[in-house]
Amino acid sequence: MKQQVLSPRAFASIDTQEKLTLAEARHRELDARLQELGRRTYMTPDEQVEVVDLKKRKLLAKDEITSLRRNLAS
């Protein structure tokens, strides 16, 4: 999974629309990895832990997307 890492200063300097674009891309990447793991017949314990972590991160990304969209609408 390719992730773009921004420093807090760099993240603060980008506009809301770009933050939304990054959050949506992150959400899609997390979803793709979850789908990949979901196609497996058997998951190792490490993969099961990864699925739980991915689901949490995906939910956080969705919350961020919702918040950013709300900010853009106001």
Sequence and secondary structure as in RCSB ss.txt:
>XXXX:A:sequence
MKQQVLSPRAFASIDTQEKLTLAEARHRELDARLQELGRRTYMTPDEQVEVVDLKKRKLLAKDEITSLRRNLAS
>XXXX:A:secstr
       HHHHHHS HHHHHHHHHHHHHHHHHHHHHHHT S   HHHHHHHHHHHHHHHHHHHHHHHHHHHHH 
